[in-house]
Amino acid sequence: MISTPEPHSSRATPIALSQVRLADGPIKQRQERNGQYLLQLDADRLLHNFRANAGLPSAAQPLGGWENPACGLRGHFTGHYLSACAAMYAATGEPRYADRLDLLLAGLNDCQHALGDGYLSAFPTTDFDTLELKFGGVWAPYYTLHKILAGLIDAHRDAHRSLALPMAIALGDWVARRMARLPANVLEPMLRTDDLNPSNEFGGIGIALYDLFTITQQPQHLKTAKLFDRGWFIDPLAHGDDRIAGLHANTHIPQGLAAAKRYELTGDARYRRAAEFLWEQTALHRSYVSGGSSGPRPDRRERSEGGEHWPDANKMAGTLTPKIAESCVTHNMLRLTDAVAAWSDDPRHADYRERAWLNSVLPMQKPGEPGAYLYSHPLSAGSRKVYGDADQTFWCCYGTSVETFGRLAEGAYWERGDTLIVRQFIASELHWDALGVRVVQETAFPYEPVTRLLFSMDTARRFTLNLRVPSWAAGATCTLNGDPVGIEAGRPVLLNRTWADGDRVELYLPMTTRTEMLPGDPTHHAFVHGPVVLAARTPHAPELSLLGAVAATAVRPTDIARLHFEVPLVSGHVVPLVPLAEIVDEAYGVYFKAPG
């Protein structure tokens, strides 16, 4: 699918996080657990490496893991932390997150002033000297700078902190000056990221600079952002030429996001085509049943234990290593999905987002243990999840996880003019400021196959409700104030009318169990109930071999309200199947080996 760009006036936009509140339930509990972790982290420890780099005193105990004082990525989590606190403030209105932002920003501002030229980081500028001389040799300094710049922008945009924007502008100007002096024969190899786990990974620095330009309209920010759009990667995508096999997924999805930003700002259709084609090649041709992506390189040359690169399209046989489906990749794929979904009503976008959100995002966080998050999501028989530690890990996936759980309600509600679009089923309350309408969504989805929308308003309002009907929900039905509403297969419910206080819409979504093959591997299949991936809670390994033909009819419900099932194996064992998001410490498997 490479579509013709639409006028910007026809694009849909996610309704701001500040207009949505999660209702009590398991999703809100995950949001609150994330907030508990953010608030238990010590601000001085988060600032320690920045103060040390700026020559300022610090008596704090340094953090461990990827935030230790010798790590090349030190400072990256502090940038994510700013974004996460800003998201939590927008999503809850809780002033403690604003207070924490003010504390961090004041300390970072002191560091930026001590350095004197707009630079702000936890490592010295000599890292950039090394990068420019060797095109590597240090660990991704622009990747880390992106997290810091994005955190400052989010603190301004989502939490309205007064210190944040001047600091972001000063840092953006520093990047612009640094990049402006580099000739093409330095820029091209420095920003060519087709190596294994490239140490010159620059992540989404282009996204942050495009966002900064949106606010400042300063030409140097736009010019510098464009420098990070590399033709060797973007041009083939724009022409529908799939060359991404073997590339490090989380290095390049942010480059696709930057392309989407460039299209939004300039209208250059090549960048829209590139972003859409990248989404298709990842979401539709290189994703596991959970919605997670990334696995071993096709040539099996690795630096990451076999889990962070793109395989060949639809050729995922033999990729079920213990390190697949990196959490950062899913986080960035949700962002890319939302970017391309703004331009199109293609139902595959929302279907993919739902699948990844339920089965890959929600399991990132360990229940009952604030500060324990996943790096990878293994899916083979006998897998076990490996969680990090609250202050001694700080993998890249820690940063994306705290952001993701701050934005759990993002993407559920969209608007296009006077149309309200409901794309995700989540217990929540929307205050649609554009029309002065309040919507309460009541649901225990996916543990019940129904969602209810209750509308409140002071006076009657005319608008269109666009209510998603998932592709898996064959036989879905809908009522408006108790009266049936017609549903066209493969199309959303569209209700254009004058709405009144107390109007109620109910959408019923029948769920059935089906099998899905590992792309390119007919010997391995997974079970899915509606949008929920089922995992075998069992130590039986190395293979979960099915008894008889691969068929959903082999699955028997044991507690349908909890989405619990069982399935017999050729070994004679009958193993329980539960939602993948329920798996915590026990051994499990998602892909079953077919007989024969």
Sequence and secondary structure as in RCSB ss.txt:
>XXXX:A:sequence
MISTPEPHSSRATPIALSQVRLADGPIKQRQERNGQYLLQLDADRLLHNFRANAGLPSAAQPLGGWENPACGLRG
HFTGHYLSACAAMYAATGEPRYADRLDLLLAGLNDCQHALGDGYLSAFPTTDFDTLELKFGGVWAPYYTLHKILA
GLIDAHRDAHRSLALPMAIALGDWVARRMARLPANVLEPMLRTDDLNPSNEFGGIGIALYDLFTITQQPQHLKTA
KLFDRGWFIDPLAHGDDRIAGLHANTHIPQGLAAAKRYELTGDARYRRAAEFLWEQTALHRSYVSGGSSGPRPDR
RERSEGGEHWPDANKMAGTLTPKIAESCVTHNMLRLTDAVAAWSDDPRHADYRERAWLNSVLPMQKPGEPGAYLY
SHPLSAGSRKVYGDADQTFWCCYGTSVETFGRLAEGAYWERGDTLIVRQFIASELHWDALGVRVVQETAFPYEPV
TRLLFSMDTARRFTLNLRVPSWAAGATCTLNGDPVGIEAGRPVLLNRTWADGDRVELYLPMTTRTEMLPGDPTHH
AFVHGPVVLAARTPHAPELSLLGAVAATAVRPTDIARLHFEVPLVSGHVVPLVPLAEIVDEAYGVYFKAPG
>XXXX:A:secstr
       GGG  EE  GGGEEE SSHHHHHHHHHHHHHHHS HHHHHHHHHHHHT    S    GGGSTT TTTT
HHHHHHHHHHHHHHHHH  HHHHHHHHHHHHHHHHHHHHH SS   SS THHHHHHHHHS SSS HHHHHHHHHH
HHHHHHHTT  TTHHHHHHHHHHHHHHHHHT  HHHHHHHT   SSS TT  TTHHHHHHHHHHHH  HHHHHHH
HHTS HHHHHHHHTT    TTSBHHHHHHHHHHHHHHHHHH  HHHHHHHHHHHIIIIITSB TTS B B  TT 
  SSSS SB   TT  TT   TT S HHHHHHHHHHHHHHHTT   HHHHHHHHHHIIIIIGGGB TT TT BBS
    STTB   B  TTTT  HHHHHHHHHHH TTTTSEEEETTEEEE    SEEEEETTTTEEEEEE  TTSSSE
EEEEEE SS EEEEEEE   TT TT EEEETTEEE   TTS EEEEEEE TT EEEEE    EEEEEETTEEEEE
EEEETTEEEEEE    S  BBSSS  GGG EEEEGGGTEEEEEBTTS EEEEEEGGG  SS EES EE   
